[in-house]
Amino acid sequence: MNKPILLSEMAMLKHGSLCFLLSSLLMSTDAKCASGSKSDPSKEKAADLVSSLAFERVRQKAESGELAAQSELGTLYHAGEGTPQDYGKAVKWYRLAADRGDARAQCNLAVLYKMGVGGLERDAVKAIRLFEASAKQGHMQAQYNLGIAYIRGEGVPIDFTKALIWLKKSADQGYAPAQCDLGICYENGEGVKQDFKEATRWVRMAAEQGLAEGEYQLGFYYYHGAGVPKDLQKALEWNQKAADQGYVPAIRAKELYKIKK
């Protein structure tokens, strides 16, 4: 049997290692999240104050035993939001919440086991156990990370069939990185019959959410006429979207496509 055509590089674990999520409270109040605005010291100071106050509220709830707050406190120490970044304290609070069955904490603790920080030794097997516990509860980032682990053989034997199962679960929840990687599996015929139309369908979903890898891949498909009619103009447009986000393969592709600003 001929090896499936490999049109593009496999998008490996780029987003999974950052699966922890900041709370909606911090995301809505942190003025530093506003893109394209000039730095304003007074606004930054106010945002830092709000962030610090939010951290204190979460800390108090966590110390009183509130499960969601314990998980959230771990993310704040992990990300350094409202407090100096401290992986050791992140591990402490993640573990407390993970032991009580919190899916997000399980996923995030798995990430720290993969990183080998916060006093933890790198341990892919422990990471997998935690990803599995979280994924079975429907946590889409954990499902994605688990799928990627089966693709890469990290803590588990390589198994594209299982990888597809978990990527599909995550992609069905709308997680753009999973949609993109699932599309690439269809492109490469990994764990499934090669199908460029299906590859394009999933990659388009990711691209339309603004994922740079998805935008680049979709442009690539239009450039080569893989799963879609060949269309150089659309190829350039999608590639440019990815390049505008600083995605290096897209920036390099501009030279290949002879794109000029």
Stockholm file with secondary structure:
# STOCKHOLM 1.0

chainA/1-261         MNKPILLSEMAMLKHGSLCFLLSSLLMSTDAKCASGSKSDPSKEKAADLVSSLAFERVRQKAESGELAAQSELGTLYHAGEGTPQDYGKAVKWYRLAADRGDARAQCNLAVLYKMGVGGLERDAVKAIRLFEASAKQGHMQAQYNLGIAYIRGEGVPIDFTKALIWLKKSADQGYAPAQCDLGICYENGEGVKQDFKEATRWVRMAAEQGLAEGEYQLGFYYYHGAGVPKDLQKALEWNQKAADQGYVPAIRAKELYKIKK
#=GR chainA/1-261 SS CCCCCCCSCCCCSSSGGGCCCCCHHHHHHCGGGCTTCCCCHHHHHHHHHHHHHHHHHHHHHHHTTCHHHHHHHHHHHHHTSSSCCCHHHHHHHHHHHHHTTCHHHHHHHHHHHHHTCTTCCCCHHHHHHHHHHHHTTTCHHHHHHHHHHHHHTSSSCCCHHHHHHHHHHHHHTTCHHHHHHHHHHHHHTSSSCCCHHHHHHHHHHHHHTTCHHHHHHHHHHHHHTSSSCCCHHHHHHHHHHHHHTTCHHHHHHHHHTTCCC
#=GC SS_cons         CCCCCCCSCCCCSSSGGGCCCCCHHHHHHCGGGCTTCCCCHHHHHHHHHHHHHHHHHHHHHHHTTCHHHHHHHHHHHHHTSSSCCCHHHHHHHHHHHHHTTCHHHHHHHHHHHHHTCTTCCCCHHHHHHHHHHHHTTTCHHHHHHHHHHHHHTSSSCCCHHHHHHHHHHHHHTTCHHHHHHHHHHHHHTSSSCCCHHHHHHHHHHHHHTTCHHHHHHHHHHHHHTSSSCCCHHHHHHHHHHHHHTTCHHHHHHHHHTTCCC
//
